[in-house]
Amino acid sequence: MPEPPPPADVIVVAAGASSRMGGVDKLFHDIGGRPLLAWSIDALAAVDAVERIVVVASPERAAEIREAQWLSLRVAAVVEGGERRHESVAAGLTALEALDASDPDAARDADGARVVLVHDGARPLASSALVSAVLAAASEHGAAIPVLPVTDTIKRISEGLVEATVDRTVLGAAQTPQGVRRSLLSDAFARFPPGGPETWTDEAALLEACRIPVHALPGEPSNLKVTLPADLATAEAALIGARASTEPSPRTGSGFDSHPFGPGNPLAIGGIEVPGGFRLHGHSDGDVALHAIADALLGAAGLGDLGRMFPADPSTPKGIASRELIAAVLTRVREAGYRPSSVDLTIVGARPRLAGLLDEMRGAIAELLELPVGSVNVKASTGNLSGMEGAGRGISAAAIATLERAP
């Protein structure tokens, strides 16, 4: 078996003006409930070797992208780009260097051998196999790009007349991602700074100007760059058709959470409040039932977990209501193209007695998820004197959620 590619970083260039799209911002065109840019980012994030992604956006879009619920968890930074590609890629490289400066593991790239991939935000169809192949080739050779052979006969035109026929056997159409060791890319920018007069259409052209050899490997005909309005329909057919043929429907995920009792009251559980119950200890209101459901929803959609989405640090408001967490999770699930179809919840705890509250919880959860009550099931157990729950020191919950593709 081939060796897995080494860890890498990615710069996604998404600062263009979509000048050939007739006024349409192609990167934010909706495809299956998500912007095209989200598909391009996720194509890269699907490769295990990709550890950090920096998105370089236009100044008008950067803040919006940073706050987007659809943003992959592997995106480490969103920065503003320049008017030219050269400047935008340099901004992405600077962002990676800043991340290293704040990273205790930054010494891992002390020799600059770590590969940086640069990818067009308008290429949502790059396969994991292509990304991995470029990464492996760049690691071995220093720099690598995917190319397609030119199949049409190429003519050189001068003043409206055919001047010559160009030998197409020595030509290739470049694609992205393009890979290069970081030290080589940094050297190239040192020689041709972003503010200089030179303009480069891709990273390979910059490297060529520095006499840095660039290895060519086979590209993919399906790796379309959305450039014209008609390309959007092609990309949508490929993306939605691929998802429909490869993803199971329905999708199922599981979630679990457990919290000990803490000081204060009321108890928040299953989307309701129990006035006589002690509050569960946690960064939020401690509703283990909603937390388990949230993790089940995220798991079914392949979107990570609640702790990564809402870490227990200052970025998540202390004491936040779990109803707000569920609402944010539901938004992210819908942006991924899914909607809940059923939930089965089990709550375990010796106190308080919950049997008389199960229907109320069921109704609250159904309302939060916009489901019929019949699609939600809530059960409770005392824990049978076992563990923290059985001893009355806390409550745990387990959930199974089923999603279906949204129409």
Number of C-alpha atoms within 10 A of each C-alpha: 3 5 6 12 20 14 17 24 25 28 30 28 23 24 26 21 14 18 12 13 16 10 10 14 15 25 23 14 15 15 20 21 14 17 18 25 27 23 25 20 28 19 17 30 20 14 18 14 17 22 16 21 26 25 31 31 26 21 13 10 16 18 14 12 19 17 10 12 18 22 16 18 16 18 20 17 17 23 21 20 24 19 11 15 22 23 21 26 28 21 23 26 23 14 21 21 14 13 16 16 12 9 10 9 10 13 11 11 13 11 10 15 18 21 30 30 28 24 27 23 27 26 25 27 22 25 16 14 11 20 25 21 22 28 32 23 22 26 22 16 15 23 29 28 26 24 20 17 15 14 10 7 10 13 14 11 11 9 6 7 9 10 11 11 11 12 11 14 10 8 14 16 10 18 22 26 29 28 33 30 23 24 17 19 25 17 14 19 18 10 13 18 15 19 12 10 7 10 15 14 10 18 25 21 14 20 21 12 13 16 10 17 14 21 19 19 16 16 23 17 12 14 19 18 18 24 15 15 15 10 15 22 13 13 22 18 14 15 17 13 11 11 14 12 9 8 10 11 13 14 19 22 20 21 24 21 20 22 19 18 20 15 9 11 16 16 22 22 25 28 22 19 16 16 11 10 17 19 24 26 19 18 17 19 20 26 28 28 29 29 29 27 30 30 27 28 34 24 22 24 25 14 19 16 19 21 10 10 16 17 13 14 9 9 8 14 13 13 12 14 17 22 20 11 19 22 14 16 23 21 15 22 24 21 21 22 19 25 24 24 19 20 26 18 24 17 26 23 25 21 18 15 12 19 12 8 16 16 16 14 22 24 20 18 27 20 13 15 19 13 17 14 16 11 14 21 20 21 17 17 17 20 19 12 12 12 12 19 24 18 16 19 16 24 28 21 26 23 25 23 26 23 24 18 20 14 8
